Amino acid sequence: MNVHQSVLLQEAINGLNIKPDGVYVDGTFGRGGHTRYILSALGAKGKVIAIDNSSAMLSKAKARLKKSGLSERVTFLEADAASADLSGFDFDIVFAFNVSLFYKGAGPSNVFDRVASGGHVGVFYQNPPGSDKQRLFNMLENVTAGLTSQGFTVLKRPVLKSVVSAPTGGVVAVKNRVA
């Protein structure tokens, strides 16, 4: 049986400074691993906006969250994160974001514009198995440049470890406070 392992789960959770009453965006919801973990750490007012462009993945992950009693505090959006309609939402943390969006520019401004001043963004990437670390470093450089251009200060980079024989890394940044 192929068991899914959420990429850099502990590093993501520790680096993002989770607040029990915060509002979070999972920009690549997928199987919901990061979301499930964060929901279990949130208080009654904490919420997650889960975005994925696959209706099949959303359906399966929704069922898993419902079974564990965590789905009531999740808003599910079937969309590409870069084009998701997030009007009406403001949030503290964005995590598990699809780094390929940074190759299209500075990253999804529809998401980053709505992060509260002092809020965090965590971007994590796992290379395909067998690929070298240079690809990972190039990706992290693009992510760092994109976040910086959108008013974020990088706190940690890179976080490297091998997951299923593939280089994996991440960038955690905080949105600069507006004076």
C-alpha positions as CSV (number, residue, x, y, z in Angstrom):
1,M,0.0,0.0,0.0
2,N,1.3,3.4,-1.0
3,V,1.1,5.7,2.1
4,H,1.2,9.4,1.4
5,Q,3.7,11.4,3.5
6,S,3.0,15.1,3.8
7,V,6.1,17.0,2.7
8,L,8.0,18.7,5.6
9,L,5.0,18.5,7.8
10,Q,6.8,19.1,11.1
11,E,9.0,21.8,9.6
12,A,6.0,23.6,8.1
13,I,4.0,23.5,11.3
14,N,6.9,24.7,13.5
15,G,7.9,27.4,11.0
16,L,4.5,28.9,10.5
17,N,3.8,30.0,14.1
18,I,0.3,28.5,14.3
19,K,-2.2,30.5,16.3
20,P,-5.3,28.7,17.7
21,D,-7.7,31.3,16.3
22,G,-6.0,32.0,13.0
23,V,-7.3,31.7,9.5
24,Y,-5.1,29.6,7.2
25,V,-5.0,28.9,3.5
26,D,-3.8,25.5,2.1
27,G,-3.1,26.4,-1.5
28,T,-2.4,22.8,-2.5
29,F,-4.9,20.9,-0.4
30,G,-4.4,17.6,-2.2
31,R,-5.0,14.8,0.4
32,G,-5.3,17.3,3.2
33,G,-2.4,16.1,5.3
34,H,-1.2,19.6,6.4
35,T,-4.7,20.8,6.8
36,R,-5.7,17.9,9.1
37,Y,-2.7,18.5,11.3
38,I,-3.3,22.2,11.6
39,L,-7.0,21.8,12.2
40,S,-6.2,19.5,15.2
41,A,-4.1,22.3,16.7
42,L,-6.7,25.1,16.1
43,G,-9.2,26.3,18.6
44,A,-12.9,26.7,18.0
45,K,-12.4,30.0,16.0
46,G,-9.6,28.7,13.8
47,K,-10.4,28.1,10.2
48,V,-8.8,26.7,7.0
49,I,-9.5,27.6,3.4
50,A,-8.6,24.5,1.4
51,I,-7.9,25.1,-2.3
52,D,-7.3,22.4,-4.9
53,N,-8.1,22.2,-8.6
54,S,-9.0,18.5,-8.6
55,S,-12.6,17.7,-7.7
56,A,-11.6,14.1,-7.1
57,M,-8.9,15.1,-4.6
58,L,-11.2,17.5,-2.8
59,S,-13.9,14.9,-2.5
60,K,-11.6,12.2,-1.0
61,A,-10.0,14.7,1.4
62,K,-13.3,16.1,2.4
63,A,-14.5,12.6,3.3
64,R,-11.4,12.0,5.4
65,L,-11.8,15.3,7.3
66,K,-15.5,14.6,7.8
67,K,-14.7,11.2,9.2
68,S,-12.3,12.7,11.7
69,G,-14.8,15.5,12.7
70,L,-12.6,18.3,11.4
71,S,-14.5,19.4,8.3
72,E,-16.8,22.0,9.9
73,R,-14.0,24.6,10.1
74,V,-12.9,24.2,6.4
75,T,-14.0,26.2,3.4
76,F,-13.3,24.1,0.3
77,L,-12.6,25.8,-3.0
78,E,-12.2,23.9,-6.3
79,A,-9.8,26.2,-8.2
80,D,-6.3,26.9,-9.1
81,A,-4.8,28.9,-6.2
82,A,-3.6,31.7,-8.5
83,S,-7.1,32.3,-9.8
84,A,-9.2,31.4,-6.7
85,D,-11.8,34.0,-5.7
86,L,-10.7,34.9,-2.2
87,S,-12.7,38.1,-1.8
88,G,-14.3,38.1,1.6
89,F,-11.4,36.2,3.2
90,D,-8.4,37.6,5.1
91,F,-5.9,35.2,6.6
92,D,-2.9,34.9,8.8
93,I,-0.9,32.1,7.2
94,V,-0.6,30.5,3.8
95,F,1.1,27.1,3.7
96,A,1.9,24.1,1.5
97,F,1.8,26.3,-1.6
98,N,2.4,25.1,-5.1
99,V,5.8,26.5,-5.9
100,S,5.4,26.2,-9.7
101,L,3.2,29.3,-9.5
102,F,6.4,31.3,-8.9
103,Y,7.7,30.5,-12.4
104,K,4.7,32.4,-13.8
105,G,5.8,35.6,-11.9
106,A,6.1,36.7,-8.3
107,G,3.5,34.3,-7.1
108,P,-0.3,34.5,-6.7
109,S,-1.0,38.1,-5.7
110,N,-4.7,37.2,-5.1
111,V,-3.5,35.2,-2.2
112,F,-0.5,37.1,-0.9
113,D,-2.4,40.5,-0.9
114,R,-4.8,39.1,1.6
115,V,-2.2,37.9,4.1
116,A,-2.3,40.0,7.3
117,S,0.7,42.2,8.1
118,G,3.0,40.0,10.2
119,G,1.3,36.9,8.7
120,H,3.4,34.0,7.4
121,V,3.7,32.1,4.1
122,G,5.3,28.6,3.9
123,V,6.2,27.3,0.5
124,F,7.4,23.7,0.2
125,Y,8.7,21.6,-2.7
126,Q,9.7,18.1,-3.2
127,N,11.8,17.3,-6.3
128,P,10.8,14.3,-8.4
129,P,12.7,11.1,-7.1
130,G,16.1,10.9,-8.6
131,S,16.5,14.6,-9.5
132,D,19.4,16.6,-8.1
133,K,19.5,19.3,-5.4
134,Q,20.4,22.0,-8.0
135,R,16.8,21.9,-9.3
136,L,15.6,22.4,-5.7
137,F,17.9,25.3,-5.1
138,N,16.8,27.0,-8.3
139,M,13.2,26.6,-7.3
140,L,13.8,28.0,-3.9
141,E,15.6,31.0,-5.4
142,N,12.6,31.8,-7.5
143,V,10.3,31.4,-4.5
144,T,12.5,33.7,-2.4
145,A,12.6,36.4,-5.1
146,G,8.8,36.1,-5.6
147,L,8.0,36.5,-1.9
148,T,10.5,39.4,-1.5
149,S,8.9,41.2,-4.4
150,Q,5.5,40.8,-2.8
151,G,6.6,42.4,0.5
152,F,7.7,39.4,2.5
153,T,10.9,38.9,4.5
154,V,12.3,35.4,4.4
155,L,12.8,33.8,7.8
156,K,14.0,30.4,6.9
157,R,15.5,28.9,3.8
158,P,16.1,26.2,2.7
159,V,14.8,23.4,4.9
160,L,16.3,20.3,3.3
161,K,15.8,16.7,4.0
162,S,15.3,13.6,1.9
163,V,11.8,12.3,1.7
164,V,11.4,9.2,-0.4
165,S,14.9,9.7,-1.9
166,A,14.0,13.1,-3.2
167,P,15.5,16.5,-2.2
168,T,12.9,18.5,-0.4
169,G,13.0,22.1,0.8
170,G,11.0,25.1,1.8
171,V,10.9,28.8,2.4
172,V,9.1,30.4,5.3
173,A,8.5,34.2,5.1
174,V,6.6,36.9,7.0
175,K,4.7,39.7,5.5
176,N,6.3,43.1,6.3
177,R,4.3,45.3,8.6
178,V,2.8,48.3,7.0
179,A,3.8,51.5,8.8
